[in-house]
Amino acid sequence: MAPDLRLEPWSDGDLELELRGNTAEMKVFLGGEEPADAIVARHKRFLELPVTGAGQMFRIALPDAPGVGSVGYWEREWQGEQVYEMGWHVLPEYQGRGLASAAVRLAAAHARTHGRHRHAHAYPKVVNGPSNGVCRKAGFTLLGEADFEFPKGTLIRCNDWRRDLRVAAGMEVTQASGHEV
């Protein structure tokens, strides 16, 4: 687990973090940079998740950096079942330190405790090695490849990773208790 990593509930001030992540480098596997109005709309949806009970977004923070990325989960229907979809990003200057997989484990622990669905899924493109590695390290099981719509109107070939939220993954239960989630 990354030392001193904290998850802090998404707030109004986190719009800037989403805007900082809207670069060609960060969006290479997600269809490219987005218009600002799309980011603002997503930010508003993130703020509503805990209000409606549909999920939770978090800012990933370190002691010396209050915003290094985001992680969260939200409801969706997948193959006839209500599940959580999980997503994350870590700014380039903080990548390669295990922050994403640690943050995903903490967010999954939060979903297990506060959520209402048994499974969380993640859908990185098949060719997105780093995000597929995060899924593996965060305790997800690869179910296989699937077509996934993202952005809206565009089918991509992704890996369908699933995590059973009823099963604690050992480390995260003890590690999460020492961090804000």
Backbone torsions as a table, in degrees:
resi	resn	phi	psi	omega
1	MET	NA	140.1	177.5
2	ALA	-66.5	129.4	-177.5
3	PRO	-65.4	139.3	174.1
4	ASP	62.0	16.1	175.5
5	LEU	-71.3	134.7	177.0
6	ARG	-126.5	148.1	168.5
7	LEU	-107.6	126.5	179.7
8	GLU	-118.4	135.5	-177.8
9	PRO	-54.2	141.0	-179.8
10	TRP	-59.2	137.5	-178.8
11	SER	-135.3	172.6	179.8
12	ASP	-53.0	-39.2	-177.9
13	GLY	-69.3	-7.5	-176.9
14	ASP	-84.8	-1.2	175.2
15	LEU	-56.5	-40.6	-179.8
16	GLU	-58.9	-37.2	178.3
17	LEU	-63.4	-41.3	177.2
18	GLU	-64.7	-41.6	179.0
19	LEU	-64.3	-38.6	178.6
20	ARG	-64.7	-27.8	179.0
21	GLY	-84.8	0.9	-177.3
22	ASN	-94.1	67.1	178.6
23	THR	-123.5	160.9	178.2
24	ALA	-56.8	-41.3	179.9
25	GLU	-62.0	-44.4	-177.1
26	MET	-75.9	-24.5	-174.2
27	LYS	-107.5	14.1	-176.0
28	VAL	-57.6	-34.8	-179.6
29	PHE	-97.5	3.5	-174.8
30	LEU	-121.9	26.0	175.3
31	GLY	87.3	8.8	177.1
32	GLY	91.2	179.1	-179.1
33	GLU	-60.1	148.8	-178.1
34	GLU	-108.5	154.9	173.0
35	PRO	-65.4	148.6	-177.7
36	ALA	-56.8	-37.3	-178.4
37	ASP	-65.1	-30.7	176.5
38	ALA	-68.5	-37.4	178.7
39	ILE	-68.9	-41.8	178.2
40	VAL	-62.0	-42.1	178.9
41	ALA	-63.4	-42.1	178.7
42	ARG	-65.2	-41.4	177.6
43	HIS	-56.8	-44.2	178.5
44	LYS	-63.0	-40.4	176.6
45	ARG	-63.3	-40.5	178.0
46	PHE	-59.4	-42.3	179.9
47	LEU	-64.6	-30.7	-177.9
48	GLU	-81.5	-19.5	-175.2
49	LEU	-52.0	-53.4	-178.5
50	PRO	-70.9	-26.4	179.2
51	VAL	-65.4	-41.8	-178.1
52	THR	-88.7	-12.2	-176.9
53	GLY	81.1	11.4	-175.7
54	ALA	-86.3	-2.7	-179.3
55	GLY	155.1	-162.2	-178.5
56	GLN	-159.8	134.0	170.8
57	MET	-107.3	151.3	-179.9
58	PHE	-134.6	150.9	167.1
59	ARG	-90.6	134.2	174.9
60	ILE	-88.9	125.0	-175.3
61	ALA	-129.0	148.8	172.4
62	LEU	-121.7	161.0	-178.8
63	PRO	-54.3	-37.5	-177.5
64	ASP	-98.2	2.4	-177.7
65	ALA	-149.2	105.3	-174.7
66	PRO	-71.1	-14.5	179.2
67	GLY	-148.5	98.3	-179.6
68	VAL	-108.9	-4.9	179.8
69	GLY	168.0	-169.4	178.9
70	SER	-141.1	158.6	176.7
71	VAL	-153.4	148.1	177.8
72	GLY	-175.7	-178.6	179.3
73	TYR	-143.6	149.5	-179.3
74	TRP	-150.8	156.4	-177.0
75	GLU	-74.8	147.9	172.3
76	ARG	-160.3	162.3	172.1
77	GLU	-97.6	133.3	179.1
78	TRP	-138.6	117.1	178.0
79	GLN	51.1	47.0	175.1
80	GLY	79.3	6.7	-178.2
81	GLU	-124.2	141.7	171.8
82	GLN	-79.2	123.5	-177.4
83	VAL	-137.0	176.3	168.1
84	TYR	-102.0	140.1	166.8
85	GLU	-99.3	139.2	177.3
86	MET	-114.1	143.9	177.0
87	GLY	-144.6	159.3	-176.7
88	TRP	-160.7	161.1	165.8
89	HIS	-154.8	147.3	175.6
90	VAL	-126.5	130.4	-178.9
91	LEU	-58.3	146.0	-173.3
92	PRO	-51.5	-39.4	-176.6
93	GLU	-69.9	-8.8	179.3
94	TYR	-114.0	2.0	-179.2
95	GLN	-73.7	159.1	177.5
96	GLY	83.4	11.2	-178.9
97	ARG	-112.3	3.5	-178.1
98	GLY	81.5	10.5	-177.8
99	LEU	-66.9	-41.7	-177.3
100	ALA	-63.4	-48.4	-178.4
101	SER	-66.0	-36.9	177.1
102	ALA	-65.3	-42.8	179.9
103	ALA	-66.1	-39.4	178.5
104	VAL	-64.5	-40.6	177.4
105	ARG	-61.4	-42.4	179.1
106	LEU	-66.6	-41.2	178.6
107	ALA	-65.6	-37.3	176.6
108	ALA	-65.1	-38.3	176.8
109	ALA	-63.6	-38.8	176.8
110	HIS	-63.8	-44.6	179.4
111	ALA	-62.8	-37.8	178.4
112	ARG	-62.9	-41.6	-176.6
113	THR	-79.0	-40.2	-171.5
114	HIS	-109.6	-10.1	-173.9
115	GLY	-88.6	179.4	-177.7
116	ARG	-126.0	8.4	-179.7
117	HIS	-120.8	151.5	-176.4
118	ARG	-77.4	-35.5	-172.2
119	HIS	-117.9	146.2	169.5
120	ALA	-117.9	139.2	178.7
121	HIS	-121.7	154.4	170.4
122	ALA	-134.2	146.5	-172.2
123	TYR	-130.5	61.2	177.4
124	PRO	-71.9	148.7	174.5
125	LYS	-54.2	146.9	179.7
126	VAL	-54.3	-36.6	-176.0
127	VAL	-86.8	2.0	-179.2
128	ASN	-90.2	82.4	-177.8
129	GLY	-54.8	-47.9	-178.9
130	PRO	-60.2	-45.3	-179.1
131	SER	-70.5	-33.2	174.5
132	ASN	-65.9	-36.3	175.4
133	GLY	-64.3	-38.5	176.5
134	VAL	-60.0	-45.7	179.6
135	CYS	-58.1	-46.7	-179.3
136	ARG	-61.1	-47.3	-178.2
137	LYS	-69.7	-23.8	-177.2
138	ALA	-93.0	10.3	173.0
139	GLY	87.7	16.8	176.0
140	PHE	-83.7	156.2	176.5
141	THR	-110.4	130.7	178.7
142	LEU	-76.4	119.0	178.8
143	LEU	-91.6	-19.9	-179.6
144	GLY	135.2	-173.6	179.5
145	GLU	-88.0	153.8	179.2
146	ALA	-154.0	157.0	171.1
147	ASP	-87.1	134.6	-175.4
148	PHE	-135.3	138.1	-178.9
149	GLU	-88.7	110.9	174.8
150	PHE	-167.6	129.0	-11.5
151	PRO	-65.1	174.1	-176.4
152	LYS	-49.6	128.1	179.7
153	GLY	92.5	-3.6	-178.7
154	THR	-124.1	120.8	176.0
155	LEU	-86.3	134.7	175.2
156	ILE	-123.0	156.1	175.2
157	ARG	-92.7	118.5	-176.0
158	CYS	-128.1	169.4	168.7
159	ASN	-95.0	137.4	176.5
160	ASP	-98.3	106.5	177.8
161	TRP	-103.2	136.6	179.9
162	ARG	-129.3	142.9	176.1
163	ARG	-126.2	127.5	176.1
164	ASP	-81.1	112.9	-175.9
165	LEU	-75.4	-11.6	176.9
166	ARG	-79.9	-13.3	-178.7
167	VAL	-103.6	117.3	176.2
168	ALA	-72.5	141.2	-178.5
169	ALA	-100.3	44.5	172.4
170	GLY	65.6	-91.2	-173.7
171	MET	-56.6	-43.3	-170.5
172	GLU	-64.9	-30.1	-179.4
173	VAL	-64.0	-43.9	179.2
174	THR	-77.2	-39.2	-179.6
175	GLN	-67.0	-41.6	-175.7
176	ALA	-64.4	-28.8	-177.1
177	SER	-66.4	-20.9	179.5
178	GLY	-93.2	2.7	-176.8
179	HIS	-126.4	158.8	175.0
180	GLU	-73.6	126.0	172.0
181	VAL	-139.1	NA	NA
